[in-house]
Amino acid sequence: MLEFNDIQSGVLHPRPTPYAGTYIMLRIDERAAGHQLLKRLTPAIASATDLTSPAGDAWVAVALSYHGLKALGVPQASLESFSPEFQQGMAARAAELGDVGESAPEKWEWPLGTSEVHLVIAALAPDQTRLAKVLEPARQAYQQMPGVTAIYQQDCYQLPTGREPFGFRDSIGQPAIEGSGLAPSNPQEAPLKAGEFILGYLDESGRLPPQPQPEVLGRNGSYVALRKLHQDVAAFRRYLAAHTTSAAEEEWLAAKMMGRWRSGAPLMLCPEHDDPELGADPRRNNDFLYADSDPKGLKCPLGSHARRVNPRDQFKHEITQVNRHRLIRRGTVYGPLLPEGVLEDDGADRGIIFVFIGASLSRQFEFVQSEWVNQGIFIGAPSEKDPMCGPNDGAGMFTIPKQPIRQRLHGLPQFVTNRGGEYFFLPGLRALRWLADAEYVAEGGGGAER
């Protein structure tokens, strides 16, 4: 049984549509202030007990970086019990993630990827009024606390259409979690073991995933990868226009690259023509598999974004275990949308705040990013990267299987650039109370480490 009263709501709760949200990053300058901050914040953090109630649609979540845990004085033995990726931080893992060129850490927005980021507060609500209300206790907690400094804020939102800057309906498919009580978005898939996403429970291998020690610190916690992904919408539109001869062809090509029409309708269910009614229906728009219906990618290309990041049953007869690489993905839009029809960039910063939640940074997030997004070996196309968000350099390729002759696109530029990010740990509520208690601090501990 999942301990809902100890799991932060943001891990499991489906997001309302539309919504408003914000991410606020803090630096702990004084250890005692950090402890006091957590004592004040914890009562404002919602648990996962109201997963299906509209009353639970507004919440605050809190996560800490490795440097944040050090600043609190967490004992070295506990710090070393966290995964190596978490200890190193996202910037140190840039090469593995494909964060090079314009996405390299030296070009990230400050303070993303630095040791200054200690704690992040995430808040979300159906509208700005409720957001301000649910966030107010947290704001008071850090604004009235000398020794803690707010150093970064990124507001975000989701429109009633659910669409992101490229124009696609977003956040359609999420894995079902055993014991959560939430229905799967794909009725053809069995719920996954809770230990794939929340520490302290059995995972798909039948084992307990490694968790930070002591147990009170690790149990009911999850790892988080947060990335600010800038989207070059104008470049995407120009590429579509340059490789098609009509507006209808542009939409077809965009759908082939994504794996869905912009309405959210999947190519597996309507490969040649959009079906907005299907795209808007959460009971049907994720109800499909790949292996038997489209093994060669004639409906949905093997290299499309949606099929890369969730191959579903594509490898059911191979050694690859897709269920061991599933992600809880939370994508939130930031910045103004580029007006329809505009083909030149207006200089505004826009994109998605990508958030991964799971039990393993390396096996889940990093594997999907490095093996399925940045490479094409697993689909038999080693020179191809994800056409939407892969690190293409102007010479990228994308294959659209067709009979009798396939279609191959060349000259793919990079449409998505990482502006920065970090790895966090999202503790359970008991762990937050433990972290707020200064008794665990090792003797001789000084002030917060910067």
C-alpha positions as CSV (number, residue, x, y, z in Angstrom):
1,M,0.0,0.0,0.0
2,L,1.3,3.4,-0.9
3,E,1.7,5.7,2.1
4,F,-0.2,8.6,0.5
5,N,0.0,10.8,3.6
6,D,3.8,10.8,3.3
7,I,4.2,11.3,-0.5
8,Q,4.2,14.8,-1.8
9,S,1.2,15.5,-4.0
10,G,3.2,16.7,-6.9
11,V,4.6,13.1,-7.5
12,L,1.2,11.5,-8.3
13,H,-1.5,14.1,-8.7
14,P,-2.7,14.6,-12.3
15,R,-2.4,18.3,-13.2
16,P,-5.6,20.3,-13.9
17,T,-6.2,21.9,-17.2
18,P,-5.6,24.8,-17.5
19,Y,-3.2,25.8,-14.7
20,A,-0.7,28.4,-13.5
21,G,2.5,27.5,-11.8
22,T,5.9,28.7,-10.7
23,Y,9.4,27.4,-9.6
24,I,11.3,29.3,-7.0
25,M,14.9,28.4,-6.2
26,L,16.6,29.3,-2.9
27,R,20.1,29.4,-1.5
28,I,20.6,28.5,2.1
29,D,23.2,30.9,3.5
30,E,22.9,29.8,7.1
31,R,22.4,26.2,8.3
32,A,20.1,27.1,11.1
33,A,18.0,29.2,8.8
34,G,17.7,26.3,6.4
35,H,16.3,24.1,9.2
36,Q,13.9,26.7,10.2
37,L,12.8,27.2,6.6
38,L,11.9,23.6,6.3
39,K,9.9,23.7,9.5
40,R,7.9,26.5,8.2
41,L,7.5,25.1,4.7
42,T,6.5,21.5,5.6
43,P,2.9,22.4,6.9
44,A,2.3,24.1,3.5
45,I,3.1,21.0,1.4
46,A,0.2,18.9,0.4
47,S,0.3,15.1,0.6
48,A,-1.0,12.7,-2.1
49,T,-4.1,11.8,-0.1
50,D,-6.4,13.9,-2.4
51,L,-5.4,12.5,-5.8
52,T,-8.8,12.4,-7.3
53,S,-10.4,15.3,-5.5
54,P,-10.6,18.8,-7.2
55,A,-9.7,20.1,-3.7
56,G,-6.2,18.8,-4.3
57,D,-5.7,20.6,-7.6
58,A,-3.5,23.3,-6.0
59,W,-0.3,22.3,-4.2
60,V,3.2,23.2,-3.2
61,A,6.1,20.8,-3.5
62,V,9.7,21.1,-2.2
63,A,12.8,19.4,-3.4
64,L,16.5,19.8,-2.5
65,S,19.7,19.5,-4.5
66,Y,22.9,17.7,-3.3
67,H,24.4,21.1,-2.4
68,G,21.2,21.9,-0.5
69,L,21.5,18.8,1.6
70,K,25.1,19.6,2.3
71,A,24.1,23.1,3.3
72,L,21.7,21.6,5.9
73,G,24.5,19.6,7.4
74,V,23.2,16.2,6.4
75,P,25.9,13.7,7.5
76,Q,28.4,12.6,4.9
77,A,27.4,8.9,5.2
78,S,23.8,9.9,4.2
79,L,25.1,12.2,1.4
80,E,27.1,9.3,0.0
81,S,24.0,7.0,0.0
82,F,22.4,9.1,-2.8
83,S,22.9,8.1,-6.4
84,P,26.2,9.1,-8.0
85,E,24.3,11.2,-10.7
86,F,22.5,13.2,-8.0
87,Q,25.7,13.8,-6.1
88,Q,27.5,15.0,-9.3
89,G,24.6,17.3,-10.5
90,M,23.3,17.8,-13.9
91,A,26.0,20.2,-15.2
92,A,28.7,17.6,-14.5
93,R,26.7,15.1,-16.5
94,A,26.4,17.3,-19.6
95,A,28.4,15.1,-21.9
96,E,26.2,12.1,-21.1
97,L,23.1,14.1,-21.7
98,G,24.2,15.7,-25.0
99,D,24.2,19.2,-23.4
100,V,26.9,20.6,-25.7
101,G,27.2,23.6,-28.0
102,E,24.4,26.0,-27.3
103,S,23.2,23.7,-24.5
104,A,26.5,23.5,-22.7
105,P,26.5,24.4,-19.0
106,E,28.7,27.4,-19.6
107,K,25.8,28.9,-21.5
108,W,23.1,28.1,-19.0
109,E,21.1,30.8,-17.2
110,W,22.5,31.6,-13.8
111,P,22.2,30.0,-11.2
112,L,21.0,26.8,-13.0
113,G,23.6,24.1,-12.7
114,T,25.6,25.8,-10.0
115,S,26.2,25.0,-6.3
116,E,24.1,28.1,-5.5
117,V,20.8,26.2,-6.1
118,H,19.9,24.4,-2.8
119,L,16.1,24.1,-2.8
120,V,13.3,24.5,-5.2
121,I,9.7,25.3,-4.4
122,A,7.2,24.3,-7.0
123,A,3.6,25.5,-6.9
124,L,0.7,24.8,-9.2
125,A,-3.0,25.7,-9.2
126,P,-5.9,25.9,-11.7
127,D,-5.6,29.7,-11.9
128,Q,-3.5,32.7,-10.7
129,T,-5.8,33.4,-7.8
130,R,-5.5,30.0,-6.3
131,L,-1.8,29.9,-7.1
132,A,-1.2,33.0,-5.1
133,K,-3.2,31.6,-2.2
134,V,-1.5,28.2,-2.1
135,L,1.9,29.8,-2.5
136,E,1.5,32.5,0.2
137,P,2.5,30.4,3.2
138,A,5.7,29.3,1.4
139,R,6.5,32.9,0.4
140,Q,6.1,34.0,3.9
141,A,8.4,31.2,5.1
142,Y,11.4,32.3,3.0
143,Q,10.8,36.0,2.7
144,Q,10.8,36.4,6.5
145,M,13.8,34.2,7.0
146,P,17.2,35.9,7.1
147,G,19.9,33.4,6.0
148,V,17.8,32.1,3.0
149,T,17.9,33.9,-0.3
150,A,15.5,33.5,-3.3
151,I,17.8,33.5,-6.3
152,Y,15.6,32.4,-9.3
153,Q,12.0,32.3,-10.3
154,Q,10.4,30.9,-13.4
155,D,6.6,31.2,-14.0
156,C,4.8,28.7,-16.1
157,Y,1.4,27.7,-17.2
158,Q,-0.8,25.4,-19.4
159,L,-3.5,26.8,-21.7
160,P,-7.0,25.4,-21.8
161,T,-6.0,23.7,-25.1
162,G,-3.1,21.9,-23.4
163,R,-0.7,22.9,-26.2
164,E,3.0,23.8,-25.9
165,P,4.9,26.4,-28.0
166,F,5.3,24.1,-31.1
167,G,1.5,23.8,-31.1
168,F,1.1,20.2,-29.9
169,R,-1.2,19.0,-27.1
170,D,1.1,18.0,-24.3
171,S,1.3,15.7,-21.3
172,I,-1.1,13.1,-22.8
173,G,0.5,9.8,-21.7
174,Q,1.7,9.1,-18.2
175,P,2.5,5.6,-16.8
176,A,0.0,4.1,-14.4
177,I,1.3,3.3,-11.0
178,E,0.2,0.3,-9.1
179,G,-1.6,1.1,-5.9
180,S,-2.2,4.8,-6.8
181,G,-5.9,4.3,-7.7
182,L,-5.5,6.3,-10.8
183,A,-6.7,4.8,-14.1
184,P,-4.0,4.3,-16.8
185,S,-4.0,6.7,-19.7
186,N,-3.4,3.7,-21.9
187,P,-5.9,0.9,-21.0
188,Q,-3.8,-1.6,-22.9
189,E,-0.9,-1.2,-20.4
190,A,-0.7,-2.7,-16.9
191,P,0.2,-0.4,-14.1
192,L,3.9,-0.3,-13.2
193,K,5.3,-1.2,-9.8
194,A,5.4,1.8,-7.5
195,G,9.1,1.3,-6.9
196,E,9.8,2.6,-10.4
197,F,8.9,6.1,-9.3
198,I,8.8,6.2,-5.5
199,L,11.5,4.8,-3.2
200,G,10.7,2.2,-0.6
201,Y,8.5,0.0,-2.8
202,L,9.2,-3.0,-5.2
203,D,10.1,-2.1,-8.7
204,E,9.6,-4.0,-12.0
205,S,12.5,-6.2,-11.2
206,G,10.9,-7.4,-8.0
207,R,13.5,-5.6,-5.9
208,L,13.7,-2.5,-3.7
209,P,15.6,0.2,-5.6
210,P,18.5,1.7,-3.7
211,Q,17.5,4.6,-1.5
212,P,19.2,7.3,0.6
213,Q,19.9,6.4,4.3
214,P,18.6,6.5,6.9
215,E,15.3,5.0,5.8
216,V,13.4,8.0,7.0
217,L,15.3,10.1,4.6
218,G,14.8,7.9,1.5
219,R,11.4,6.3,1.9
220,N,8.6,7.8,-0.2
221,G,11.0,10.1,-1.9
222,S,11.8,10.4,-5.7
223,Y,14.6,11.8,-7.8
224,V,13.8,14.8,-10.0
225,A,15.4,16.2,-13.1
226,L,14.4,19.8,-14.0
227,R,15.4,21.3,-17.3
228,K,14.5,24.7,-18.9
229,L,14.1,23.9,-22.6
230,H,14.0,26.8,-25.0
231,Q,12.0,26.1,-28.2
232,D,12.9,27.8,-31.5
233,V,9.4,27.9,-32.8
234,A,10.2,30.0,-35.8
235,A,13.0,27.7,-36.9
236,F,10.6,24.7,-36.7
237,R,8.0,26.5,-38.8
238,R,10.6,27.5,-41.4
239,Y,11.8,23.9,-41.6
240,L,8.3,22.6,-42.2
241,A,7.6,25.2,-44.8
242,A,10.9,24.5,-46.7
243,H,10.2,20.8,-47.0
244,T,6.6,20.9,-48.0
245,T,4.4,22.5,-50.6
246,S,1.2,23.2,-48.7
247,A,-0.2,23.9,-45.2
248,A,-1.7,20.4,-45.2
249,E,1.7,18.9,-45.9
250,E,3.2,21.0,-43.1
251,E,0.8,19.5,-40.6
252,W,1.5,16.0,-41.9
253,L,5.2,16.4,-41.6
254,A,5.0,17.9,-38.1
255,A,2.8,15.0,-37.1
256,K,5.3,12.5,-38.5
257,M,8.2,14.1,-36.6
258,M,6.2,14.2,-33.3
259,G,4.2,10.9,-33.6
260,R,1.0,12.8,-33.0
261,W,-1.0,15.5,-34.7
262,R,-1.0,18.8,-33.0
263,S,-4.5,18.1,-31.7
264,G,-3.0,15.2,-29.7
265,A,-4.5,12.5,-32.0
266,P,-1.9,9.7,-32.4
267,L,-0.7,8.6,-35.8
268,M,-1.3,5.0,-34.7
269,L,-5.0,5.6,-34.8
270,C,-5.2,8.2,-37.6
271,P,-2.0,8.1,-39.7
272,E,-3.0,10.3,-42.6
273,H,-5.5,12.8,-41.4
274,D,-6.0,14.6,-38.1
275,D,-8.9,13.8,-35.8
276,P,-9.2,16.7,-33.2
277,E,-12.1,15.0,-31.5
278,L,-9.9,11.9,-30.9
279,G,-7.0,14.1,-29.8
280,A,-9.1,15.8,-27.1
281,D,-10.5,12.5,-25.7
282,P,-8.4,11.3,-22.8
283,R,-10.2,7.9,-22.9
284,R,-9.0,7.2,-26.5
285,N,-6.0,9.4,-27.4
286,N,-3.5,7.1,-25.7
287,D,-5.2,3.7,-26.4
288,F,-2.6,2.0,-28.7
289,L,0.5,-0.1,-28.9
290,Y,3.1,-0.4,-31.6
291,A,4.6,-4.0,-32.0
292,D,1.8,-5.8,-33.8
293,S,0.0,-2.8,-35.4
294,D,3.0,-0.9,-36.9
295,P,6.2,-2.9,-36.6
296,K,7.9,-1.0,-39.4
297,G,6.7,2.5,-38.6
298,L,4.5,3.0,-41.6
299,K,1.9,4.7,-39.4
300,C,4.1,6.3,-36.8
301,P,7.8,6.5,-37.7
302,L,10.2,4.6,-35.5
303,G,12.2,7.8,-35.0
304,S,9.4,10.1,-34.1
305,H,9.6,11.9,-30.8
306,A,6.7,10.2,-29.1
307,R,7.8,6.7,-30.2
308,R,11.4,7.3,-29.1
309,V,10.6,8.4,-25.5
310,N,8.0,5.7,-25.0
311,P,8.4,2.7,-27.3
312,R,5.6,0.9,-25.5
313,D,5.6,-2.8,-26.6
314,Q,8.0,-2.2,-29.5
315,F,10.8,-4.3,-27.9
316,K,8.6,-7.0,-26.2
317,H,10.6,-9.8,-27.9
318,E,14.0,-8.2,-27.2
319,I,16.2,-7.8,-24.1
320,T,15.3,-4.1,-23.7
321,Q,12.8,-3.7,-20.9
322,V,10.8,-0.6,-21.7
323,N,9.0,-0.6,-18.4
324,R,12.4,-0.1,-16.7
325,H,12.9,3.2,-18.5
326,R,9.4,4.8,-18.1
327,L,9.2,8.4,-16.9
328,I,6.7,10.4,-15.0
329,R,7.0,13.6,-17.1
330,R,5.7,17.0,-16.1
331,G,6.0,19.6,-18.9
332,T,4.9,23.2,-18.2
333,V,5.0,26.0,-20.7
334,Y,6.9,29.2,-20.1
335,G,7.0,32.5,-22.1
336,P,4.6,33.9,-24.7
337,L,3.5,31.8,-27.6
338,L,4.8,32.9,-31.0
339,P,1.7,34.2,-33.0
340,E,0.4,31.9,-35.7
341,G,2.1,32.3,-39.1
342,V,5.1,34.2,-37.8
343,L,8.3,32.7,-39.3
344,E,10.9,34.9,-37.7
345,D,12.0,34.8,-34.1
346,D,10.8,37.7,-32.0
347,G,13.5,37.4,-29.4
348,A,11.1,36.2,-26.6
349,D,12.2,33.3,-24.4
350,R,9.7,30.5,-24.7
351,G,9.6,26.8,-24.2
352,I,9.0,24.0,-21.6
353,I,10.1,23.4,-18.1
354,F,10.7,19.7,-18.3
355,V,10.4,17.7,-15.0
356,F,11.2,14.0,-14.6
357,I,10.1,12.2,-11.5
358,G,11.3,8.6,-10.8
359,A,13.4,6.2,-8.7
360,S,16.6,6.3,-10.9
361,L,18.2,9.3,-12.6
362,S,20.5,7.0,-14.6
363,R,18.2,4.1,-15.6
364,Q,15.2,6.3,-16.4
365,F,15.9,9.9,-17.3
366,E,19.6,9.7,-18.4
367,F,19.0,6.4,-20.3
368,V,16.1,7.9,-22.3
369,Q,17.9,11.1,-23.0
370,S,21.3,9.6,-24.0
371,E,20.1,6.4,-25.8
372,W,16.6,7.1,-27.2
373,V,16.6,10.9,-27.7
374,N,20.3,11.5,-28.7
375,Q,20.9,8.3,-30.7
376,G,19.1,6.0,-33.1
377,I,21.0,2.8,-32.7
378,F,18.0,1.1,-31.0
379,I,15.8,1.7,-34.0
380,G,18.5,0.8,-36.5
381,A,19.3,4.3,-37.5
382,P,22.5,5.2,-35.6
383,S,23.0,8.5,-37.4
384,E,19.5,9.8,-36.5
385,K,18.5,11.8,-33.4
386,D,15.2,12.8,-32.1
387,P,13.8,15.2,-34.8
388,M,12.1,17.4,-32.2
389,C,14.4,17.8,-29.3
390,G,17.6,15.9,-30.2
391,P,21.0,17.7,-30.4
392,N,20.8,18.0,-34.2
393,D,23.4,20.4,-35.8
394,G,21.9,21.4,-39.1
395,A,22.9,18.1,-40.6
396,G,20.4,15.9,-38.8
397,M,18.3,13.2,-40.6
398,F,14.8,11.8,-40.1
399,T,13.4,8.8,-41.9
400,I,9.7,8.4,-42.7
401,P,9.0,4.8,-43.7
402,K,6.8,4.6,-46.8
403,Q,5.9,2.1,-49.4
404,P,7.4,1.5,-51.9
405,I,10.1,4.1,-51.1
406,R,10.9,5.7,-47.8
407,Q,11.2,9.5,-47.4
408,R,14.3,10.9,-45.7
409,L,14.7,14.4,-44.5
410,H,18.1,16.1,-44.2
411,G,19.4,19.3,-42.7
412,L,17.6,19.1,-39.4
413,P,18.6,22.0,-37.1
414,Q,18.4,21.9,-33.3
415,F,14.9,23.2,-32.4
416,V,15.3,22.8,-28.6
417,T,18.1,24.2,-26.5
418,N,18.7,23.4,-22.8
419,R,19.0,26.7,-20.9
420,G,19.9,25.0,-17.6
421,G,18.7,22.5,-15.0
422,E,19.5,20.5,-12.0
423,Y,18.9,17.2,-10.2
424,F,16.9,17.3,-7.0
425,F,15.5,14.9,-4.4
426,L,11.8,15.2,-3.6
427,P,11.6,13.8,0.0
428,G,8.6,12.4,1.7
429,L,6.9,14.5,4.3
430,R,8.5,12.6,7.2
431,A,11.9,13.1,5.6
432,L,11.3,16.8,5.3
433,R,10.5,16.9,9.1
434,W,13.7,14.9,9.7
435,L,15.7,17.3,7.6
436,A,14.2,20.2,9.5
437,D,15.5,18.7,12.8
438,A,19.1,19.9,13.5
439,E,19.8,16.9,15.7
440,Y,21.2,14.8,12.8
441,V,23.9,17.4,12.0
442,A,27.4,15.9,12.6
443,E,29.5,17.4,15.4
444,G,31.7,20.1,14.2
445,G,29.4,21.2,11.4
446,G,29.7,24.8,10.5
447,G,27.7,27.1,8.3
448,A,26.1,26.3,5.0
449,E,28.6,25.3,2.3
450,R,28.5,27.4,-0.8
